[in-house]
């Protein structure tokens, strides 16, 4: 039988304090989410306020050290990156900063086609990022349809039914709920069958009215109905031949998988049309809009505001790149001096401890926001050092890079690098890209080196763009072409990269 005893044990344990938890959470937020977090904190904490004076008078400050970019990539790139000037040391943060100031210069797809990898043309080195301002004037799909509905002069009951359907549309202009489901939600469990039948009748009439409005195809329950509505509108307008429209309508009644594969023979046989008529009908369908509400989408939600700006100076072998934070996304915050002074003058009063905790909360929030942007700048500068050839030559010069490389260089954990590079964007001379875009695995080469998967995808895109449309390249042929370039890439890997680039198969490209 064991006897009870006392023992002393020493151990280490990492505790996630509320301050550390907040720092981790702020680090993984996107720019828009951070702005919402700041506004929420400003509303909740009386000791935190905008530093309007700093915003108006902030002088230009230093950015990350400019990085010399070589015109020719070489095997010594790793040594160049190691010898390149590193990011300036971040000033030691005080325990309780009273003000947060940011210094810096002025900040200046179609479903039927192929998508590109990045958002280009959004990084004018001297321009201002006014995308949000340009998107401010916006009419929603619901507003557009409601304005047309006013001209129909409907009865109050029919107008209410049409308004219900308009309010039930999704962003693409489709009606996701069935009419019986909408009727049940409207009746709220009323068991009267006659009343339900009347509501269903009014909703059916309202659906016909909705589908007659512009844009054509709105109010459809599925893609086939959307295409059918647009084809009938083309026929009414006389912009397409009736015989061609009839074949196209027959094609839309078949399984859409056949249409997606461009299975001309099966569609022609099922629709009792010739191969040429079927191809022409498919071409007509390809001109339709699968998402009628697309042009009414709130573009403010789709705007990418860069967190980091890369500016280029010099030319030729003297090109240099400077990395700086985008001052437009960095909040200027400070502790409310009046409230903090009043708190210091009433020590020991009732509620002083709670107010002191809110004051400390404001200080920690300012510190964590500053730490977030300092980390983003350090990681971005390290990425530019490693991928300097990309900023000169483009995707083909991308080097293999994994999160562990940056983590080891900066002395951070891989999870921290992952949080920093998620939903954070960099405006570069090549376009605007998510920070994760610069990371990619490597494929072996005949010389014993590695080629970035991003560079391989760029090569595949080039091969496909230059191919003979009558004899498109198969995945095996593309793998052979890559091997001629010294890159070992299996056919299955080529197929995976091709699908990621949204490039159809060789047979489908030939049909297109």
VODREN-716479 format. One record per residue (C-alpha): residue number from 1; x, y, z. Coordinates in pm, 1 decimal. Layout:
<recs>
REC   bati          u          v          w
REC    NUM          X          Y          Z
...
</recs>
This chain:
<recs>
REC   bati          u          v          w
REC      1        0.0        0.0        0.0
REC      2      147.9      331.5     -107.9
REC      3      174.0      612.5      141.6
REC      4       69.7      970.5       57.3
REC      5      373.9     1197.2       10.9
REC      6      457.9     1549.1      -91.4
REC      7      687.6     1617.3     -385.7
REC      8      819.2     1925.6     -564.6
REC      9      818.7     1925.4     -945.7
REC     10      948.8     2198.6    -1177.1
REC     11      795.2     2230.7    -1524.6
REC     12      752.4     2491.8    -1796.3
REC     13      419.4     2569.2    -1955.6
REC     14      319.1     2819.1    -2221.4
REC     15        8.9     3009.3    -2119.3
REC     16     -190.3     3200.6    -2378.2
REC     17     -268.9     3523.2    -2202.3
REC     18     -560.4     3735.2    -2326.9
REC     19     -307.1     3979.7    -2473.1
REC     20     -128.8     3703.3    -2665.3
REC     21     -458.5     3562.2    -2786.8
REC     22     -557.1     3906.2    -2913.3
REC     23     -220.4     3946.3    -3087.5
REC     24     -263.6     3611.9    -3268.3
REC     25     -621.0     3694.7    -3367.1
REC     26     -530.1     4039.1    -3505.2
REC     27     -246.4     3884.8    -3704.1
REC     28     -476.0     3653.8    -3898.1
REC     29     -742.2     3915.8    -3973.5
REC     30     -769.1     4059.4    -4323.1
REC     31     -753.9     4433.3    -4382.6
REC     32    -1132.2     4474.0    -4387.5
REC     33    -1173.9     4254.4    -4079.7
REC     34     -911.7     4457.1    -3895.0
REC     35    -1092.8     4779.7    -3981.5
REC     36    -1412.9     4632.2    -3838.4
REC     37    -1225.4     4519.9    -3526.4
REC     38    -1080.4     4868.1    -3477.5
REC     39    -1420.9     5032.5    -3513.5
REC     40    -1570.3     4786.3    -3265.5
REC     41    -1292.8     4856.4    -3014.8
REC     42    -1334.5     5231.9    -3059.9
REC     43    -1704.6     5194.3    -2986.5
REC     44    -1652.8     4971.1    -2681.7
REC     45    -1348.9     5126.1    -2513.9
REC     46    -1375.7     5494.8    -2412.8
REC     47     -998.4     5517.6    -2359.1
REC     48     -925.4     5454.0    -2730.3
REC     49     -962.8     5718.6    -3001.7
REC     50     -853.2     5804.0    -3353.9
REC     51     -538.7     6014.9    -3370.4
REC     52     -669.7     6269.9    -3620.7
REC     53     -375.6     6500.3    -3558.1
REC     54     -128.2     6229.2    -3654.5
REC     55     -324.6     6152.6    -3971.7
REC     56     -309.6     6515.3    -4079.1
REC     57       54.9     6583.6    -3993.0
REC     58      233.2     6248.2    -4021.1
REC     59      564.7     6317.7    -4200.4
REC     60      711.7     6078.3    -4455.5
REC     61      914.4     5811.5    -4283.0
REC     62     1157.6     5536.8    -4379.8
REC     63     1049.5     5221.7    -4556.3
REC     64     1220.3     4885.7    -4573.8
REC     65     1569.2     4899.9    -4721.2
REC     66     1558.4     4899.9    -5104.0
REC     67     1663.4     4567.7    -5251.7
REC     68     1889.2     4546.7    -5555.1
REC     69     1741.9     4313.5    -5819.1
REC     70     1961.6     4121.4    -6058.3
REC     71     1864.2     4110.6    -6422.5
REC     72     1971.0     3746.9    -6450.7
REC     73     1873.2     3473.9    -6204.6
REC     74     2157.0     3243.8    -6100.8
REC     75     2247.0     2967.2    -5861.6
REC     76     2389.7     3228.4    -5625.9
REC     77     2045.7     3380.0    -5557.8
REC     78     2044.4     3223.5    -5212.5
REC     79     2374.4     3391.1    -5127.5
REC     80     2250.6     3720.8    -5267.3
REC     81     1946.4     3705.2    -5044.5
REC     82     2160.5     3629.0    -4743.2
REC     83     2393.4     3921.1    -4816.0
REC     84     2110.9     4161.8    -4900.5
REC     85     2028.9     4430.2    -4645.2
REC     86     1773.6     4307.5    -4400.0
REC     87     1466.1     4483.1    -4272.4
REC     88     1559.0     4760.3    -4029.0
REC     89     1528.7     4668.1    -3666.4
REC     90     1184.7     4735.7    -3530.6
REC     91     1187.4     4988.2    -3250.3
REC     92     1134.8     4828.1    -2911.9
REC     93      774.4     4863.5    -2813.7
REC     94      699.7     5034.7    -2483.9
REC     95      500.9     4849.6    -2223.7
REC     96      214.6     5095.3    -2241.0
REC     97      224.6     5303.0    -2561.1
REC     98       -1.4     5604.0    -2545.4
REC     99       -9.0     5662.4    -2921.6
REC    100       20.1     5461.6    -3238.7
REC    101      149.7     5658.8    -3538.4
REC    102      231.9     5520.4    -3878.8
REC    103      485.9     5695.3    -4093.1
REC    104      528.2     5650.8    -4464.5
REC    105      489.6     5805.8    -4802.6
REC    106      150.3     5860.9    -4961.2
REC    107       -3.2     5541.8    -5089.7
REC    108      -17.5     5593.3    -5382.9
REC    109    -1385.9     3600.4    -6536.3
REC    110    -1578.1     3495.1    -6717.4
REC    111    -1727.0     3149.6    -6637.0
REC    112    -1686.0     3047.7    -6997.1
REC    113    -1318.9     3134.6    -7023.6
REC    114     -984.7     3098.3    -6850.4
REC    115     -875.0     3278.6    -6536.0
REC    116     -539.2     3438.4    -6470.7
REC    117     -333.8     3394.0    -6153.6
REC    118     -322.5     3745.6    -6015.7
REC    119     -486.0     4083.8    -6016.1
REC    120     -269.8     4292.6    -6242.5
REC    121     -276.1     4659.5    -6312.7
REC    122     -352.2     4763.3    -5955.7
REC    123      -13.0     4886.5    -5848.2
REC    124       75.7     5216.8    -6006.3
REC    125      382.9     5317.7    -5809.0
REC    126      282.3     5681.2    -5792.1
REC    127      -94.8     5640.2    -5792.3
REC    128     -348.6     5643.3    -5514.1
REC    129     -559.3     5340.2    -5428.7
REC    130     -907.0     5481.5    -5489.6
REC    131    -1087.2     5153.9    -5563.3
REC    132    -1322.3     5190.4    -5268.7
REC    133    -1412.4     5543.4    -5372.3
REC    134    -1474.6     5434.4    -5730.9
REC    135    -1707.7     5161.5    -5607.4
REC    136    -1914.7     5391.5    -5386.4
REC    137    -2186.9     5454.7    -5646.6
REC    138    -2363.4     5122.0    -5669.0
REC    139    -2716.2     5003.6    -5746.2
REC    140    -2805.2     4660.5    -5615.6
REC    141    -2998.8     4401.2    -5812.7
REC    142    -3295.4     4435.3    -5575.0
REC    143    -3306.8     4811.9    -5625.7
REC    144    -3281.8     4770.3    -6003.4
REC    145    -3571.8     4521.6    -6010.9
REC    146    -3786.4     4717.9    -5764.5
REC    147    -3754.3     5026.1    -5981.9
REC    148    -3883.8     4828.9    -6282.2
REC    149    -4165.0     4679.8    -6072.8
REC    150    -4301.9     5028.9    -6001.0
REC    151    -4380.7     5068.2    -6371.1
REC    152    -4601.7     4757.2    -6372.1
REC    153    -4877.8     4922.5    -6160.3
REC    154    -4960.4     4602.4    -5973.8
REC    155    -5221.1     4545.5    -5707.5
REC    156    -5092.9     4561.6    -5347.4
REC    157    -5108.7     4180.5    -5318.5
REC    158    -4917.6     4114.9    -5641.5
REC    159    -4667.8     4390.5    -5561.4
REC    160    -4605.1     4230.3    -5221.4
REC    161    -4555.6     3887.6    -5380.7
REC    162    -4310.4     4029.7    -5635.2
REC    163    -4123.7     4215.8    -5360.7
REC    164    -4094.4     3887.6    -5166.7
REC    165    -3939.4     3712.1    -5465.6
REC    166    -3700.5     4000.6    -5530.9
REC    167    -3589.2     3990.9    -5169.9
REC    168    -3533.6     3614.8    -5193.2
REC    169    -3289.3     3631.6    -5486.7
REC    170    -2925.6     3548.5    -5428.3
REC    171    -2632.9     3758.5    -5551.5
REC    172    -2632.2     3578.7    -5889.1
REC    173    -2999.5     3656.5    -5952.9
REC    174    -3124.9     3302.6    -5889.1
REC    175    -3423.1     3207.0    -5674.0
REC    176    -3281.9     2940.5    -5439.7
REC    177    -3610.3     2862.9    -5258.6
REC    178    -3905.4     2691.4    -5421.9
REC    179    -4242.4     2864.0    -5436.6
REC    180    -4404.5     2617.1    -5188.9
REC    181    -4124.4     2686.2    -4940.0
REC    182    -4174.3     3061.2    -4976.1
REC    183    -4550.0     3018.9    -4934.8
REC    184    -4503.6     2814.4    -4615.8
REC    185    -4265.3     3071.1    -4469.4
REC    186    -4511.2     3347.3    -4555.2
REC    187    -4809.4     3171.0    -4399.1
REC    188    -4613.7     3082.7    -4084.1
REC    189    -4788.4     2749.5    -4032.8
REC    190    -5140.2     2855.0    -4135.6
REC    191    -5311.9     2519.8    -4217.2
REC    192    -5582.5     2672.6    -4439.3
REC    193    -5533.1     2497.2    -4779.8
REC    194    -5734.9     2754.4    -4972.5
REC    195    -5521.0     3037.6    -4841.0
REC    196    -5204.5     2845.5    -4926.4
REC    197    -5333.7     2781.4    -5277.3
REC    198    -5408.0     3151.8    -5321.3
REC    199    -5058.8     3248.2    -5201.5
REC    200    -4898.8     2993.4    -5435.3
REC    201    -5099.5     3132.0    -5727.1
REC    202    -4988.4     3488.6    -5654.0
REC    203    -4624.9     3377.9    -5619.0
REC    204    -4647.4     3193.2    -5950.7
REC    205    -4782.6     3504.6    -6120.4
REC    206    -4512.7     3714.0    -5950.4
REC    207    -4243.0     3472.6    -6072.0
REC    208    -4358.4     3521.1    -6429.9
REC    209    -4342.1     3897.8    -6381.2
REC    210    -3998.4     3873.2    -6222.2
REC    211    -3859.4     3665.2    -6507.1
REC    212    -3986.4     3923.6    -6756.7
REC    213    -3773.1     4197.1    -6600.0
REC    214    -3423.0     4299.2    -6697.8
REC    215    -3162.5     4147.7    -6679.5
REC    216    -3282.7     3845.5    -6873.2
REC    217    -3250.6     3523.4    -6678.2
REC    218    -3319.7     3674.6    -6337.0
REC    219    -3548.3     3469.1    -6113.6
REC    220    -3437.6     3134.8    -6258.8
REC    221    -3430.3     2832.3    -6031.3
REC    222    -3131.0     2669.0    -6202.3
REC    223    -2878.0     2729.6    -6478.8
REC    224    -3083.8     2555.5    -6748.2
REC    225    -3383.7     2780.7    -6678.4
REC    226    -3157.7     3087.1    -6671.8
REC    227    -3017.1     3006.1    -7016.4
REC    228    -3363.5     2925.8    -7147.8
REC    229    -3500.6     3262.9    -7034.8
REC    230    -3216.7     3444.1    -7208.3
REC    231    -3260.2     3247.5    -7528.9
REC    232    -3630.9     3330.6    -7540.8
REC    233    -3543.9     3697.3    -7484.5
REC    234    -3301.2     3680.3    -7777.7
REC    235    -3577.1     3528.6    -7990.8
REC    236    -3825.2     3804.4    -7895.0
REC    237    -3568.3     4070.7    -7972.0
REC    238    -3488.9     3910.4    -8306.3
REC    239    -3115.2     3910.5    -8229.5
REC    240    -3088.4     3537.6    -8303.8
REC    241    -3238.1     3318.7    -8573.8
REC    242    -3549.1     3130.8    -8454.8
REC    243    -3419.8     2798.7    -8590.2
REC    244    -3091.9     2842.7    -8405.9
REC    245    -3273.3     2938.8    -8085.0
REC    246    -3487.9     2625.4    -8108.1
REC    247    -3178.1     2405.7    -8129.1
REC    248    -3018.9     2595.2    -7840.5
REC    249    -3333.6     2552.2    -7629.2
REC    250    -3326.1     2178.5    -7702.9
REC    251    -2961.8     2166.5    -7595.4
REC    252    -3049.1     2337.5    -7266.1
REC    253    -3309.6     2069.4    -7196.1
REC    254    -3039.7     1800.8    -7203.7
REC    255    -2804.9     1723.3    -6911.7
REC    256    -2571.8     2019.4    -6869.1
REC    257    -2277.3     1780.4    -6833.6
REC    258    -2306.2     1715.4    -7206.3
REC    259    -2292.9     2087.1    -7275.0
REC    260    -1994.3     2133.7    -7041.1
REC    261    -1803.5     1858.1    -7225.0
REC    262    -1908.7     1994.9    -7567.1
REC    263    -2037.8     1647.8    -7653.8
REC    264    -2157.7     1758.2    -7996.7
REC    265    -2244.1     1411.1    -8129.2
REC    266    -2466.9     1313.5    -7837.8
REC    267    -2636.1     1653.7    -7826.2
REC    268    -2692.6     1656.5    -8201.9
REC    269    -2844.5     1307.7    -8194.5
REC    270    -3071.2     1385.9    -7896.7
REC    271    -3183.3     1723.2    -8032.6
REC    272    -3237.4     1592.8    -8389.4
REC    273    -2999.1     1851.9    -8532.8
REC    274    -2686.1     1841.4    -8743.8
REC    275    -2339.1     1866.7    -8590.7
REC    276    -2293.5     2212.6    -8744.8
REC    277    -2625.2     2338.0    -8604.9
REC    278    -2535.7     2201.5    -8262.7
REC    279    -2194.1     2368.8    -8264.6
REC    280    -2354.1     2699.8    -8362.5
REC    281    -2613.3     2659.8    -8086.1
REC    282    -2340.2     2588.0    -7831.3
REC    283    -2156.9     2899.5    -7948.2
REC    284    -2477.4     3100.8    -7895.6
REC    285    -2522.2     2958.3    -7545.3
REC    286    -2161.9     3052.1    -7464.3
REC    287    -2250.7     3419.3    -7520.6
REC    288    -2519.3     3409.1    -7248.6
REC    289    -2468.1     3523.8    -6889.5
REC    290    -2480.7     3235.9    -6638.5
REC    291    -2501.8     3484.5    -6350.0
REC    292    -2757.0     3756.6    -6437.2
REC    293    -2690.6     3945.1    -6113.8
REC    294    -2314.2     3961.0    -6168.0
REC    295    -2302.5     4322.3    -6285.5
REC    296    -2501.5     4432.3    -5982.4
REC    297    -2267.6     4269.2    -5733.6
REC    298    -2142.3     4498.5    -5460.5
REC    299    -1792.8     4553.6    -5595.4
REC    300    -1687.5     4707.9    -5265.5
REC    301    -1679.2     4356.1    -5123.7
REC    302    -1454.8     4242.5    -5410.6
REC    303    -1200.3     4522.7    -5392.3
REC    304     -854.5     4407.9    -5285.7
REC    305     -675.2     4673.2    -5081.1
REC    306     -302.3     4591.8    -5058.7
REC    307     -141.8     4579.3    -4715.7
REC    308      206.4     4623.5    -4860.6
REC    309      336.1     4826.4    -5154.1
REC    310      650.3     4736.5    -5350.4
REC    311      798.5     5032.0    -5537.5
REC    312     1055.5     5002.0    -5812.6
REC    313     1332.6     5251.7    -5878.6
REC    314     1612.9     5257.1    -6131.1
REC    315     1634.4     5055.9    -6451.9
REC    316     1831.1     4769.9    -6600.5
REC    317     2077.1     4611.0    -6360.6
REC    318     2024.8     4902.9    -6121.8
REC    319     1662.5     4818.2    -6046.5
REC    320     1584.6     4832.3    -5677.8
REC    321     1266.1     4753.0    -5487.0
REC    322     1148.1     4920.0    -5169.4
REC    323      885.8     4759.8    -4945.6
REC    324      652.4     4970.8    -4734.5
REC    325      321.2     4936.6    -4559.1
REC    326       17.9     5089.4    -4725.2
REC    327      -64.7     5389.9    -4502.5
REC    328     -425.8     5378.7    -4621.4
REC    329     -495.6     5059.1    -4425.2
REC    330     -304.6     5141.6    -4106.7
REC    331     -518.1     5288.1    -3827.3
REC    332     -375.9     5573.5    -3621.0
REC    333     -483.7     5520.0    -3265.0
REC    334     -401.3     5666.9    -2928.5
REC    335     -517.6     5658.4    -2569.4
REC    336     -770.8     5930.7    -2488.9
REC    337     -552.5     6168.8    -2286.3
REC    338     -841.4     6345.2    -2115.8
REC    339     -995.9     6023.6    -1983.3
REC    340     -658.5     5877.2    -1886.0
REC    341     -568.0     6195.7    -1695.4
REC    342     -903.0     6195.1    -1516.9
REC    343     -848.0     5832.4    -1414.2
REC    344     -505.1     5909.5    -1271.8
REC    345     -654.1     6191.2    -1064.5
REC    346     -913.6     5965.2     -899.9
REC    347     -708.2     5675.3     -770.7
REC    348     -885.4     5463.0     -513.4
REC    349    -1231.6     5575.6     -614.4
REC    350    -1515.1     5331.7     -677.3
REC    351    -1480.3     5151.5    -1009.0
REC    352    -1117.8     5261.4    -1050.2
REC    353     -991.7     4905.1    -1098.5
REC    354    -1236.9     4833.8    -1376.8
REC    355    -1152.8     5157.7    -1556.9
REC    356     -781.3     5089.3    -1513.2
REC    357     -833.5     4751.0    -1680.0
REC    358    -1005.4     4918.7    -1978.3
REC    359     -716.1     5164.2    -2004.9
REC    360     -466.9     4878.1    -2008.8
REC    361     -683.7     4702.6    -2267.7
REC    362     -660.3     5007.0    -2495.1
REC    363     -281.8     5016.0    -2455.1
REC    364     -248.2     4647.8    -2535.1
REC    365     -470.9     4683.7    -2841.0
REC    366     -253.2     4965.9    -2976.5
REC    367       58.5     4758.9    -2913.9
REC    368      -84.8     4447.7    -3081.7
REC    369     -200.4     4641.1    -3389.9
REC    370      147.1     4790.5    -3425.7
REC    371      305.5     4448.3    -3381.0
REC    372       76.7     4308.8    -3650.8
REC    373      194.0     4558.8    -3911.8
REC    374      557.9     4525.6    -3806.2
REC    375      537.1     4149.7    -3863.0
REC    376      364.7     4192.9    -4201.3
REC    377      640.8     4431.2    -4311.2
REC    378      919.3     4196.4    -4199.1
REC    379      763.7     3897.7    -4376.1
REC    380      692.6     4097.4    -4693.3
REC    381     1048.6     4227.3    -4708.2
REC    382     1182.5     3873.4    -4667.0
REC    383      956.9     3755.3    -4951.6
REC    384     1081.4     4031.9    -5181.6
REC    385     1441.5     3937.6    -5101.3
REC    386     1377.3     3573.7    -5188.2
REC    387     1165.6     3642.4    -5498.7
REC    388     1349.7     3945.2    -5634.6
REC    389     1377.0     3795.3    -5985.2
REC    390      997.7     3763.7    -6001.7
REC    391      960.0     4141.8    -5976.9
REC    392     1185.3     4181.8    -6281.6
REC    393     1107.4     3882.7    -6504.0
REC    394      762.8     3769.0    -6389.8
REC    395      626.1     3423.6    -6306.1
REC    396      890.0     3229.4    -6497.7
REC    397     1154.1     3357.7    -6255.3
REC    398      964.9     3251.3    -5940.5
REC    399     1179.2     3046.4    -5701.4
REC    400     1058.9     2761.2    -5479.1
REC    401      971.0     2895.1    -5135.9
REC    402      801.4     2739.0    -4833.8
REC    403      679.5     2889.6    -4508.3
REC    404      963.3     2727.2    -4316.9
REC    405     1224.2     2927.1    -4514.4
REC    406     1080.1     3262.3    -4405.3
REC    407     1012.5     3135.4    -4052.6
REC    408     1375.2     3031.9    -4004.1
REC    409     1505.8     3357.6    -4150.2
REC    410     1294.1     3577.9    -3922.4
REC    411     1299.8     3355.9    -3615.3
REC    412      921.7     3307.5    -3617.6
REC    413      698.8     3000.5    -3611.5
REC    414      556.6     2862.1    -3935.6
REC    415      203.3     2914.7    -3804.6
REC    416      282.1     3285.3    -3763.0
REC    417      400.7     3308.1    -4123.9
REC    418       84.9     3126.4    -4234.1
REC    419     -135.2     3378.1    -4050.5
REC    420       59.5     3673.7    -4191.2
REC    421       36.4     3553.8    -4551.9
REC    422     -335.6     3466.9    -4545.5
REC    423     -571.4     3734.9    -4683.3
REC    424     -285.8     3990.5    -4695.0
REC    425     -200.5     4143.5    -5031.6
REC    426      106.5     4298.8    -5190.0
REC    427       88.0     4556.8    -5469.2
REC    428      386.4     4502.0    -5698.7
REC    429      500.0     4622.4    -6042.7
REC    430      372.0     4285.7    -6172.3
REC    431       25.1     4321.4    -6016.2
REC    432     -146.2     4270.2    -5682.1
REC    433     -106.3     3928.0    -5524.5
REC    434     -185.1     3754.9    -5197.8
REC    435      131.9     3695.5    -4997.9
REC    436       69.1     3320.4    -5017.7
REC    437      108.4     3344.0    -5394.9
REC    438      486.2     3376.7    -5355.2
REC    439      510.5     3037.3    -5186.9
REC    440      527.5     2717.6    -5386.8
REC    441      685.7     2377.2    -5383.9
REC    442      980.4     2291.1    -5604.0
REC    443     1021.0     2040.3    -5887.8
REC    444     1354.3     1879.8    -5963.1
REC    445     1560.4     1983.2    -6264.8
REC    446     1828.1     1799.8    -6463.5
REC    447     2095.6     2028.0    -6318.3
REC    448     2007.7     1922.1    -5964.9
REC    449     1825.2     2245.0    -5877.7
REC    450     1458.0     2318.5    -5821.5
REC    451     1193.9     2496.3    -6027.9
REC    452      899.7     2665.5    -5859.1
REC    453      556.5     2517.8    -5920.4
REC    454      440.4     2871.9    -6002.8
REC    455      703.7     2896.8    -6277.0
REC    456      599.5     2555.5    -6410.8
REC    457      235.7     2665.7    -6427.9
REC    458      345.3     2978.0    -6615.6
REC    459      531.6     2758.6    -6865.4
REC    460      225.4     2538.1    -6912.1
REC    461       15.2     2848.2    -6979.6
REC    462      271.3     2962.9    -7238.5
REC    463      275.2     2623.4    -7410.3
REC    464     -103.0     2617.3    -7435.4
REC    465     -119.9     2976.2    -7561.1
REC    466      128.7     2897.2    -7839.6
REC    467      -17.3     2560.2    -7943.9
REC    468     -183.2     2485.3    -8276.7
REC    469     -560.4     2510.6    -8211.6
REC    470     -619.4     2224.2    -8453.1
REC    471     -368.9     2003.2    -8265.7
REC    472     -373.8     2100.1    -7898.5
REC    473     -105.1     1964.2    -7670.2
REC    474     -188.6     1665.3    -7453.9
REC    475      -72.5     1647.0    -7092.7
REC    476      192.5     1393.4    -7191.6
REC    477      324.8     1623.9    -7464.7
REC    478      338.6     1915.9    -7219.8
REC    479      533.2     1695.0    -6977.6
REC    480      779.1     1618.6    -7260.4
REC    481      816.7     1989.6    -7338.9
REC    482      888.4     2060.5    -6972.6
REC    483     1149.6     1786.2    -6975.9
REC    484     1314.5     1956.1    -7272.2
REC    485     1336.7     2263.9    -7049.4
REC    486     1512.3     2050.6    -6788.9
REC    487     1211.1     2018.4    -6556.1
REC    488     1101.5     1674.4    -6438.3
REC    489      720.5     1689.2    -6422.8
REC    490      494.9     1384.1    -6441.7
REC    491      186.1     1378.7    -6662.4
REC    492      -44.0     1365.5    -6357.9
REC    493      127.9     1672.6    -6215.0
REC    494       78.1     1852.0    -6546.8
REC    495     -291.5     1761.3    -6537.5
REC    496     -319.2     1895.6    -6180.7
REC    497     -153.5     2226.2    -6274.8
REC    498     -363.3     2255.8    -6591.0
REC    499     -683.8     2209.4    -6393.2
REC    500     -564.6     2467.6    -6138.9
REC    501     -518.2     2710.9    -6428.2
REC    502     -872.3     2624.2    -6549.0
REC    503     -739.3     2512.6    -6885.5
REC    504     -966.9     2254.5    -7053.5
REC    505     -839.6     1919.0    -7171.3
REC    506     -682.9     1886.8    -7516.0
REC    507     -996.3     1737.5    -7671.2
REC    508    -1214.9     2014.0    -7530.7
REC    509     -970.1     2286.2    -7642.1
REC    510     -983.4     2139.5    -7991.9
REC    511    -1363.2     2153.7    -7988.6
REC    512    -1357.5     2512.3    -7865.0
</recs>
